[in-house]
Amino acid sequence: GHKRATWTSKCGLAIAFFWDTAFSCVGAREFNGDASQEAIECFTDHATPRGSLPGTICDTNRAGEGQSPIMSWSAWSIFQRTRDKQWLGRVYRALARNNDFWLTHHISARGLCQFFNAGQVADNDARFDPIQGETEGNQMLHGFEAPDINAFLVMDMKCLAEMASALGYDAEATRWRQKADDLAQRIVDLLYFPEEAMFYDVKVGTHEKLSGVKGPNMFLPLWAGVPLPQEEVARVIEGHMLNPDEFFRELPFPSLSYDNPKYEPVGYWRGRIWPHVVYWMIQTLWRHGYHAEADLTADRLLKLLHKSPWIHENYASQDDIPAPGVPEYNWSLATTIELLLERYK
């Protein structure tokens, strides 16, 4: 139709990806709420037959069954700026069906959702090596349960609850909150390793680690607010997030911990820094009371973003290497806006 969507980048990526669009609209809402609303509707207007929203969309093509489900988080963020209930009502049902899609078609017997393709989150992440090998990316995934997909769904449910409440659907709001609480508790019960104060991917139906890889996505349960006791939250944050041997350096939160033998400063999801992921880490630190550390990380990320004439998709986690990522990338531009406005607070 005549609705606008965001290009992922002006440099060779004239297509809209699901989670790139969702994140970029959180930044775009600050100056153009109408365009942000339209970009979300380009996805909610074109649900797939099973209820998922497309992974990619353009004028001539709709492909895939979505990526990491953050579009409800994006839509609720947009609503905070526009206060447009008519628009919220137009997108709510499709966003709810997208959440239901995961819990219907990609859920384990014990109630944890599962990725089904590496391109839904981190194309060639070392955590997936036992499944897709070290040289492949964007392959089909199977046989494990992950903290991050379930954390994204918890946040998605919490935002759907807020939407339902704003629209006057009180019973639905209560249902979403209960579903979020139930899934959040399962994350803690089944994916948390108290002996290491860490969340890990596990082989489906077990408490056996898939790979034992530590990356920023393993902290997303804290971003989603799972019911981990505060003393355990402190152990995770202080033992890992703020550990300079793992993540907390001048170049913050590489996609693979600094101490992993497979870490490479320009490894795509094996060492590069992804600004939007670091933004979630900053939000996590702030929400759990680590305000000085959140501000320091924000300053470090802005310093990194300032090094090039362009804002890139990702950055090397070694200081003397130019940014390898695609320039003028939408979610990194959005991250910059949100950092400068200190929205993580």
C-alpha positions in Angstrom: 0.0 0.0 0.0 1.2 3.5 0.8 2.7 2.8 4.3 6.4 3.5 4.9 8.9 1.1 6.3 12.5 1.6 7.4 15.3 0.5 5.2 17.7 -1.6 7.2 20.5 0.5 5.7 20.9 2.9 2.8 24.0 0.8 1.9 22.7 -2.3 0.1 19.9 -3.4 2.5 16.7 -1.9 1.0 14.5 -4.3 2.9 12.8 -4.4 6.3 13.8 -7.0 8.8 11.5 -7.9 11.7 13.7 -7.1 14.6 15.8 -4.4 13.0 12.6 -2.5 12.2 11.2 -3.1 15.7 14.3 -1.6 17.3 14.8 1.2 14.9 11.2 2.4 15.5 12.0 2.9 19.1 14.5 5.6 18.1 12.4 6.9 15.2 9.4 7.5 17.5 11.3 10.4 19.1 10.9 12.5 16.0 8.4 10.8 13.7 5.7 8.8 15.5 3.6 8.4 12.4 6.3 6.8 10.4 7.2 4.5 13.3 3.5 3.4 13.5 3.4 2.7 9.8 6.6 0.6 9.9 5.1 -1.6 12.6 1.8 -1.9 10.6 3.7 -3.0 7.5 4.4 -6.2 9.5 1.2 -6.5 11.5 -0.9 -6.1 8.3 1.0 -9.1 6.7 0.9 -11.9 9.2 1.7 -15.4 7.9 -0.9 -18.1 7.9 0.2 -19.4 11.3 0.0 -16.0 12.9 3.7 -15.1 13.0 4.9 -11.8 11.5 7.3 -11.9 8.5 11.0 -12.1 9.0 11.6 -9.8 6.1 9.2 -7.6 4.0 9.5 -5.3 1.0 7.3 -4.2 -1.9 7.4 -7.5 -3.6 8.2 -10.1 -1.0 7.2 -11.4 2.5 9.5 -14.1 3.9 10.0 -16.2 7.0 8.2 -16.5 10.3 9.7 -13.7 12.3 12.8 -13.1 14.4 13.3 -12.4 18.1 9.9 -11.2 19.2 10.5 -7.6 20.3 7.8 -5.9 18.2 5.4 -5.6 21.1 8.2 -3.9 23.2 8.7 -1.5 20.2 5.0 -0.8 19.8 4.5 -0.1 23.5 7.5 2.3 23.3 6.0 4.0 20.3 2.7 4.4 22.2 4.4 6.1 25.1 5.2 8.9 22.6 2.1 9.0 20.4 -0.6 8.0 22.9 -2.6 6.9 19.8 -5.1 4.3 21.0 -6.6 3.8 17.6 -3.3 2.7 16.3 -2.6 0.5 19.3 -5.9 -1.2 18.7 -5.0 -1.8 15.0 -1.7 -3.6 15.9 -2.6 -5.3 19.2 -4.3 -8.4 17.8 -1.5 -9.2 15.3 1.2 -8.7 17.9 -0.8 -11.0 20.3 -1.0 -13.7 17.6 2.7 -13.5 16.9 3.4 -14.2 20.6 0.9 -17.1 20.5 2.7 -18.5 17.4 5.8 -19.1 19.4 3.9 -20.8 22.3 2.0 -22.9 19.8 4.5 -24.0 17.2 7.9 -23.7 18.8 7.6 -24.8 22.5 9.1 -27.7 24.3 7.2 -30.2 26.4 8.1 -28.4 29.6 7.0 -25.0 28.3 10.1 -23.2 27.0 10.1 -21.7 23.6 12.9 -22.5 21.1 14.6 -20.8 18.2 14.3 -22.5 14.9 16.8 -20.6 12.8 20.1 -18.8 13.8 19.1 -15.8 11.8 16.4 -15.0 14.3 18.9 -13.8 16.8 22.7 -14.2 16.0 23.6 -15.7 12.7 26.8 -17.5 13.5 27.0 -17.2 17.3 29.5 -19.6 18.8 26.8 -20.8 21.1 25.3 -22.6 18.1 28.4 -24.4 17.1 27.3 -27.8 18.4 24.3 -27.6 15.9 25.4 -25.6 12.8 29.2 -25.9 13.1 31.8 -23.2 13.3 31.8 -22.1 9.6 28.1 -21.8 9.0 25.5 -19.3 9.9 21.7 -18.8 9.6 21.1 -22.6 9.7 18.1 -24.3 11.1 18.3 -24.8 14.9 16.9 -27.6 17.0 17.3 -29.5 20.3 17.9 -26.8 22.8 16.1 -24.2 25.0 17.5 -20.7 25.3 17.3 -17.9 27.9 17.1 -15.1 25.4 14.1 -16.2 23.2 12.1 -16.8 26.4 13.2 -13.5 27.9 12.1 -11.7 24.7 8.7 -13.5 25.0 8.4 -12.5 28.7 9.0 -8.8 27.8 6.6 -9.2 24.8 3.9 -10.6 27.2 4.4 -7.8 29.7 4.0 -5.2 26.9 0.9 -7.0 25.5 -0.5 -6.8 29.1 0.1 -3.0 29.1 -1.5 -2.7 25.7 -4.5 -4.7 26.7 -5.0 -2.6 29.8 -4.7 0.6 27.8 -7.4 -0.7 25.4 -9.7 -1.7 28.2 -9.2 -5.5 27.8 -8.7 -6.1 31.5 -9.2 -9.9 31.4 -6.7 -10.2 28.6 -4.2 -8.0 30.5 -4.5 -10.3 33.5 -3.9 -13.3 31.3 -0.8 -11.8 29.7 0.6 -11.0 33.1 0.1 -14.5 34.3 1.6 -16.0 31.2 4.7 -13.7 31.6 5.0 -14.7 35.3 4.8 -18.4 34.5 7.4 -18.2 31.7 9.7 -16.0 33.7 9.7 -18.5 36.5 10.5 -21.4 34.1 13.5 -19.4 32.9 14.8 -19.2 36.4 13.9 -22.8 37.3 15.3 -24.5 34.2 17.9 -22.2 32.6 19.7 -20.7 35.6 22.9 -22.2 36.9 23.4 -20.9 40.5 26.8 -22.6 40.9 28.0 -20.2 38.2 25.5 -17.4 38.6 24.8 -17.6 34.9 22.0 -18.4 32.4 22.9 -20.9 29.7 21.3 -22.6 26.7 20.5 -26.2 27.6 19.8 -29.3 25.7 16.0 -29.7 25.4 14.4 -31.2 28.4 17.6 -31.3 30.5 19.8 -29.1 32.7 22.8 -29.9 30.5 24.5 -27.0 28.8 24.4 -26.9 25.0 27.8 -25.1 24.6 28.4 -23.1 27.8 29.0 -20.0 25.7 28.7 -16.6 27.5 27.3 -13.7 25.5 25.3 -10.6 26.3 22.1 -12.4 25.3 22.4 -14.6 28.4 21.7 -11.6 30.5 18.4 -10.8 28.8 16.4 -12.6 31.5 17.5 -9.8 33.9 16.4 -7.2 31.3 13.0 -8.9 31.1 12.7 -8.9 34.9 12.6 -12.6 35.7 12.0 -13.5 39.5 15.6 -14.1 40.4 16.4 -13.2 44.0 18.2 -9.9 44.3 21.3 -11.5 45.7 21.5 -13.8 42.7 21.0 -10.8 40.3 23.9 -9.2 42.0 26.1 -12.3 41.5 25.2 -12.4 37.8 25.9 -8.7 37.3 29.0 -8.4 39.4 30.5 -11.7 38.5 29.9 -11.6 34.7 28.4 -8.4 33.3 30.9 -6.2 35.2 33.8 -8.6 34.9 36.5 -7.0 32.7 37.8 -10.5 31.8 34.4 -11.2 30.2 32.4 -8.1 29.1 33.1 -4.8 31.0 35.9 -3.0 29.2 36.4 0.3 27.4 34.8 -1.5 24.4 31.8 -3.0 26.2 29.9 -6.2 25.8 31.3 -8.0 22.8 29.0 -10.6 21.3 31.2 -13.3 22.7 33.0 -13.0 26.1 36.5 -11.8 25.9 37.8 -14.9 27.7 36.2 -17.4 25.2 38.9 -19.2 23.1 36.7 -18.6 20.0 36.6 -14.8 20.6 37.6 -12.7 17.6 37.5 -8.9 17.7 35.9 -8.8 14.2 34.0 -12.1 14.5 30.5 -11.4 13.3 28.5 -12.7 16.3 31.8 -14.0 17.8 33.3 -10.8 19.1 31.9 -7.8 17.4 30.0 -5.2 19.4 26.3 -4.7 18.4 25.1 -1.4 19.7 21.5 -2.4 20.2 22.4 -5.3 22.3 24.7 -3.1 24.5 21.7 -0.8 24.9 19.7 -3.6 26.5 22.7 -4.3 28.8 22.7 -0.6 29.8 19.0 -0.8 30.5 19.6 -3.9 32.6 22.3 -2.3 34.7 20.2 0.8 35.3 17.1 -1.1 36.3 19.0 -3.2 38.8 20.5 -0.2 40.5 23.9 -0.1 38.9 23.5 3.5 37.7 27.2 4.5 37.6 28.1 1.4 35.6 25.1 2.0 33.2 26.2 5.6 32.6 29.8 4.5 32.1 28.8 1.9 29.5 26.6 4.4 27.7 29.5 6.9 27.6 31.8 4.1 26.3 29.3 3.1 23.6 28.8 6.7 22.5 32.5 7.2 22.3 32.8 4.1 20.0 29.9 5.4 17.8 31.6 8.7 17.5 34.8 7.3 16.0 33.5 7.0 12.5 31.7 9.4 10.2 28.9 6.8 10.0 26.9 4.8 12.5 27.6 1.2 11.8 25.7 -2.1 12.2 28.4 -3.4 14.5 32.0 -2.6 15.7 35.2 -4.4 16.3 35.9 -5.0 20.0 39.6 -4.0 19.5 40.4 -0.4 19.5 42.7 -0.2 16.4 40.3 -1.9 14.0 37.9 0.2 11.8 34.2 -0.5 12.2 33.5 -3.6 10.0 29.7 -3.3 10.0 27.4 -1.9 7.3 27.3 2.0 7.6 24.1 3.9 8.5 22.4 1.0 10.0 18.9 1.5 11.4 19.1 0.0 14.9 22.5 1.5 15.6 21.1 4.9 14.6 18.2 4.3 17.0 20.5 3.2 19.7 22.4 6.5 19.4 19.2 8.5 19.7 18.1 6.6 22.8 21.5 7.0 24.4 21.7 10.7 23.8 18.2 11.1 25.2 19.1 8.8 28.2 16.0 6.7 27.6 17.6 3.8 29.5 16.8 5.8 32.6 
